[in-house]
Amino acid sequence: MRLDDFDRDINVEDQRGQSFGGGGGGGLLLGLLPLVGSRFGCGGIVVLLIVFAVFGGLGNLGGLLSGGGTGNAPHTQVSRGNAPAGAGGGAAAACSVDAVTRATCNAFSSAENTWEQLFAQSGAPFQAPKLVFYSGRGQSGCGAAMSAMGPFYCPSDQGIYIDTGFFNELEQRFRAAGDFAQYYVMAHEFGHHIQTLTGTSDQVRRLQARASEAEGNALSVRLELQADCYAGVWAAQNRNRMDPGDVAEGMRAAEAIGDDTLQREATGRVAPESFTHGTSAQRQTWLQRGLQSGDPAVCDTFSGAI
């Protein structure tokens, strides 16, 4: 996919090179609970508490919090000084560390421009999120940021958090290579920001607060599939920039990170009641639905079967 260079006024924060170690296990635990609950359901919180008690901290969590419990994986560590958040030189410095970082900024900038235009067409106000790079461990408005979480969106500070080492994992471990696979991940996380702006995320959290674990997980699946659909909408709005093979790259990535695929590879069995992101087939279906229409209205995953 051929994207323009990022706009210099995008809001980018670079935490790489900063120290976020130590700080006391209890503080990290409390900071992680809201994020784990929103992304992995009640079961994720239970697992976190058990592992914290058994291992006495977060240092041994490894990949337990990466969807489906896929275990430890190598991450690229980028060592550099801190660049300030905000416009102008901050974004230029943070986005120019390496090719992967620049591509991530290009995708973020494209998504921001695309959704700003879509919101303007519907007459709705748009507020851009921020993009935060960290290496190994960082800090978000939702608590600690850790590589094992994978890319995530924090609604508290409207930030998309990326350890770019994840893209090496996506290509090498999950066999989902290609620039569009990387862009799909970014567009999916941007989709969660759209859900915050539309109020969908808050509605789901209120429903989850009084739901059973299974019901909460099912709501999480619908939220994640909608973000996949929104990723497809972004791509469709930029169809003239797509290359042959881009759709196939996106489909491979969606397949690789489906709950059933991750669980089967990790444990040899599948537990549908614990799904929080959707099966590989579901993720592919909703990504494709957005790609085919380019219309956010088709991304209603909360009405009818998914």
C-alpha positions as CSV (number, residue, x, y, z in Angstrom):
1,M,0.0,0.0,0.0
2,R,1.4,3.4,-1.0
3,L,0.8,5.9,1.7
4,D,1.9,9.5,1.9
5,D,4.5,10.6,4.4
6,F,2.9,11.4,7.8
7,D,1.6,14.9,8.5
8,R,4.0,16.8,10.7
9,D,1.2,17.9,13.0
10,I,0.1,14.4,14.1
11,N,0.3,13.9,17.9
12,V,3.2,11.5,18.6
13,E,4.9,10.7,21.9
14,D,8.1,8.6,22.1
15,Q,8.7,6.8,25.4
16,R,11.6,4.7,24.0
17,G,14.7,5.2,26.0
18,Q,12.8,6.1,29.2
19,S,12.9,4.0,32.3
20,F,9.6,2.6,33.6
21,G,10.9,-0.3,35.6
22,G,10.2,-1.2,39.2
23,G,7.6,1.1,40.8
24,G,6.1,-1.6,43.1
25,G,4.1,-4.6,42.0
26,G,0.9,-3.4,43.6
27,G,0.9,-0.1,41.6
28,L,1.5,-1.9,38.3
29,L,-1.3,-4.5,39.2
30,L,-3.8,-1.8,39.9
31,G,-2.9,0.1,36.7
32,L,-3.2,-3.0,34.6
33,L,-6.6,-4.2,35.8
34,P,-8.8,-1.7,33.9
35,L,-6.9,-2.4,30.6
36,V,-6.9,-6.1,31.0
37,G,-10.6,-6.1,31.9
38,S,-11.5,-4.0,28.8
39,R,-9.4,-6.1,26.4
40,F,-9.6,-9.6,27.8
41,G,-12.8,-9.7,29.9
42,C,-13.3,-10.8,33.4
43,G,-11.3,-14.0,32.8
44,G,-8.2,-11.9,31.9
45,I,-8.4,-10.1,35.3
46,V,-8.6,-13.5,37.1
47,V,-5.6,-14.8,35.3
48,L,-3.7,-11.7,36.0
49,L,-4.4,-11.9,39.7
50,I,-3.5,-15.5,39.9
51,V,-0.2,-15.1,38.0
52,F,0.6,-12.0,40.0
53,A,0.1,-14.0,43.3
54,V,2.1,-17.0,42.1
55,F,5.0,-15.2,40.5
56,G,5.1,-12.2,42.8
57,G,5.1,-9.6,40.1
58,L,4.7,-8.9,36.4
59,G,8.2,-9.7,35.3
60,N,7.3,-13.4,34.4
61,L,4.0,-12.7,32.7
62,G,5.5,-13.0,29.2
63,G,2.9,-13.5,26.6
64,L,0.0,-14.5,28.8
65,L,-1.7,-11.2,28.0
66,S,-1.2,-11.4,24.3
67,G,-4.5,-12.6,22.9
68,G,-4.8,-16.4,23.3
69,G,-1.8,-16.8,25.6
70,T,0.8,-17.4,23.0
71,G,3.8,-17.3,25.3
72,N,7.0,-15.3,25.2
73,A,8.2,-13.9,21.9
74,P,11.2,-11.7,20.9
75,H,10.7,-8.0,20.6
76,T,13.0,-5.4,19.0
77,Q,14.3,-2.9,21.5
78,V,14.8,0.6,20.2
79,S,17.2,2.7,22.2
80,R,17.0,6.4,21.7
81,G,16.3,9.6,23.6
82,N,12.9,10.9,24.4
83,A,11.1,13.1,21.9
84,P,8.3,15.3,23.1
85,A,4.7,14.7,22.2
86,G,2.8,17.1,20.0
87,A,3.3,18.8,16.7
88,G,6.2,19.7,14.5
89,G,9.6,18.5,15.4
90,G,8.4,16.0,18.0
91,A,6.5,14.0,15.5
92,A,9.3,14.3,12.9
93,A,11.9,13.0,15.4
94,A,9.8,10.2,16.8
95,C,8.6,9.0,13.4
96,S,12.1,8.9,11.8
97,V,13.8,6.3,14.0
98,D,13.5,3.5,11.5
99,A,11.5,2.3,8.5
100,V,9.0,0.4,10.7
101,T,8.3,3.5,12.8
102,R,7.9,5.7,9.8
103,A,5.5,3.3,8.2
104,T,3.5,3.2,11.5
105,C,3.3,7.0,11.5
106,N,2.3,7.0,7.8
107,A,-0.6,4.6,8.6
108,F,-1.6,6.6,11.7
109,S,-1.6,9.9,9.7
110,S,-3.7,8.3,6.9
111,A,-6.2,6.9,9.3
112,E,-6.5,10.3,11.1
113,N,-7.1,12.1,7.8
114,T,-9.6,9.5,6.6
115,W,-11.7,9.4,9.7
116,E,-11.7,13.2,10.1
117,Q,-13.2,13.5,6.6
118,L,-15.8,10.8,7.3
119,F,-16.8,12.5,10.5
120,A,-17.0,15.9,8.7
121,Q,-19.3,14.3,6.1
122,S,-21.7,13.1,8.8
123,G,-21.5,16.4,10.7
124,A,-20.0,14.8,13.8
125,P,-17.1,16.4,15.7
126,F,-13.8,14.6,15.5
127,Q,-10.9,14.5,17.9
128,A,-7.6,12.9,16.9
129,P,-5.9,10.4,19.2
130,K,-2.2,10.3,20.0
131,L,0.3,7.7,18.9
132,V,2.7,6.5,21.5
133,F,5.8,4.5,20.9
134,Y,7.5,2.5,23.7
135,S,10.1,-0.2,23.9
136,G,9.5,-3.1,26.3
137,R,7.7,-1.2,28.9
138,G,6.0,2.2,28.9
139,Q,3.2,4.1,30.7
140,S,-0.3,4.8,29.5
141,G,-3.4,6.4,31.0
142,C,-4.6,2.9,31.6
143,G,-1.5,1.9,33.6
144,A,1.6,0.1,32.5
145,A,2.3,-0.6,28.9
146,M,4.1,-3.9,28.2
147,S,5.2,-5.5,25.0
148,A,3.3,-8.7,25.9
149,M,0.0,-6.8,25.5
150,G,0.7,-6.2,21.9
151,P,-0.6,-2.9,20.3
152,F,-3.5,-1.4,22.3
153,Y,-5.7,1.6,22.6
154,C,-6.2,3.4,25.9
155,P,-9.5,5.3,26.1
156,S,-8.4,7.2,29.2
157,D,-5.9,9.2,27.3
158,Q,-7.1,8.4,23.8
159,G,-3.7,6.9,22.9
160,I,-2.6,4.2,20.6
161,Y,0.3,2.4,22.1
162,I,2.8,0.6,19.9
163,D,6.0,-1.4,20.6
164,T,7.1,-1.8,17.0
165,G,8.7,-5.1,17.9
166,F,5.2,-6.5,17.6
167,F,5.4,-6.2,13.8
168,N,8.5,-8.5,13.8
169,E,6.4,-11.0,15.8
170,L,3.5,-10.6,13.4
171,E,5.7,-11.5,10.4
172,Q,8.0,-14.1,12.0
173,R,5.8,-15.9,14.5
174,F,2.4,-15.5,13.0
175,R,3.6,-15.6,9.4
176,A,1.6,-12.5,8.5
177,A,4.1,-10.5,6.4
178,G,3.6,-7.4,4.3
179,D,3.1,-3.7,4.9
180,F,-0.7,-4.0,4.7
181,A,-0.7,-6.5,7.7
182,Q,1.1,-3.8,9.7
183,Y,-1.3,-1.1,8.5
184,Y,-4.3,-3.3,9.4
185,V,-3.1,-3.5,13.0
186,M,-2.8,0.3,13.2
187,A,-6.2,0.8,11.5
188,H,-7.8,-1.7,14.0
189,E,-6.5,0.2,17.0
190,F,-7.6,3.5,15.4
191,G,-11.0,1.8,15.1
192,H,-11.1,1.6,18.9
193,H,-10.7,5.3,19.0
194,I,-13.7,5.7,16.7
195,Q,-15.7,3.6,19.2
196,T,-14.7,6.0,21.9
197,L,-15.8,9.0,19.9
198,T,-19.1,7.5,19.1
199,G,-19.8,6.3,22.6
200,T,-19.8,2.6,21.7
201,S,-17.0,1.7,24.0
202,D,-18.7,3.3,27.0
203,Q,-21.9,1.5,26.3
204,V,-20.1,-1.8,26.1
205,R,-18.3,-1.2,29.4
206,R,-21.6,-0.4,31.1
207,L,-23.1,-3.6,29.8
208,Q,-20.1,-5.6,30.8
209,A,-20.2,-4.3,34.3
210,R,-23.4,-6.2,35.0
211,A,-22.9,-9.1,32.7
212,S,-21.6,-12.6,33.4
213,E,-18.1,-13.5,32.3
214,A,-19.3,-15.3,29.2
215,E,-21.6,-12.4,28.3
216,G,-18.8,-9.9,28.9
217,N,-16.5,-11.8,26.6
218,A,-19.2,-12.0,23.9
219,L,-19.5,-8.2,24.0
220,S,-15.8,-7.8,23.8
221,V,-15.8,-10.0,20.6
222,R,-18.4,-7.7,19.0
223,L,-16.3,-4.6,19.9
224,E,-13.2,-6.1,18.4
225,L,-14.9,-7.2,15.2
226,Q,-16.3,-3.7,14.7
227,A,-12.7,-2.4,15.0
228,D,-11.7,-4.9,12.3
229,C,-14.6,-3.6,10.1
230,Y,-13.5,0.0,10.7
231,A,-10.0,-1.0,9.6
232,G,-11.5,-2.3,6.4
233,V,-13.4,1.0,6.0
234,W,-10.2,2.9,6.2
235,A,-8.5,0.7,3.6
236,A,-11.6,1.0,1.2
237,Q,-11.4,4.8,1.5
238,N,-7.8,4.6,0.3
239,R,-8.4,1.9,-2.3
240,N,-6.5,3.8,-5.0
241,R,-3.3,3.4,-2.9
242,M,-3.6,-0.3,-2.5
243,D,-1.4,-2.8,-4.3
244,P,-2.2,-6.2,-5.6
245,G,-1.9,-8.7,-2.7
246,D,-2.7,-6.2,0.0
247,V,-6.1,-7.7,0.7
248,A,-4.5,-11.2,1.0
249,E,-2.0,-9.8,3.5
250,G,-4.8,-8.4,5.6
251,M,-6.7,-11.7,5.5
252,R,-3.6,-13.6,6.6
253,A,-3.1,-11.2,9.5
254,A,-6.7,-11.5,10.6
255,E,-6.5,-15.3,10.4
256,A,-3.3,-15.4,12.4
257,I,-4.7,-13.4,15.4
258,G,-8.1,-15.1,15.6
259,D,-8.9,-16.4,19.1
260,D,-9.4,-20.0,17.8
261,T,-6.2,-20.0,15.9
262,L,-4.2,-18.6,18.8
263,Q,-5.7,-21.0,21.3
264,R,-5.2,-24.0,19.1
265,E,-1.6,-23.2,18.6
266,A,-1.0,-22.5,22.3
267,T,-2.9,-25.3,24.0
268,G,-4.1,-27.7,21.3
269,R,-7.8,-26.9,22.2
270,V,-10.3,-24.2,21.7
271,A,-12.6,-22.7,24.3
272,P,-15.2,-20.5,22.6
273,E,-16.6,-19.1,25.8
274,S,-13.3,-17.5,26.5
275,F,-13.0,-15.7,23.1
276,T,-12.5,-11.9,23.4
277,H,-11.6,-10.9,19.9
278,G,-13.4,-13.4,17.6
279,T,-12.5,-16.4,15.5
280,S,-10.2,-16.1,12.5
281,A,-13.2,-16.5,10.2
282,Q,-15.1,-13.8,12.0
283,R,-12.2,-11.3,11.9
284,Q,-11.7,-12.0,8.2
285,T,-15.4,-11.6,7.5
286,W,-15.7,-8.2,9.2
287,L,-12.5,-6.8,7.8
288,Q,-13.7,-7.9,4.3
289,R,-17.1,-6.3,5.0
290,G,-15.5,-2.9,5.6
291,L,-13.2,-3.3,2.7
292,Q,-16.1,-4.0,0.3
293,S,-18.2,-1.1,1.4
294,G,-16.1,1.7,2.8
295,D,-19.1,2.7,4.8
296,P,-18.9,2.7,8.6
297,A,-22.6,2.0,8.8
298,V,-22.1,-1.6,7.7
299,C,-19.9,-2.2,10.8
300,D,-22.8,-2.7,13.2
301,T,-21.6,-5.9,14.9
302,F,-24.1,-5.5,17.8
303,S,-27.3,-6.3,15.8
304,G,-27.9,-9.9,14.9
305,A,-25.4,-12.7,14.5
306,I,-21.7,-12.2,13.9
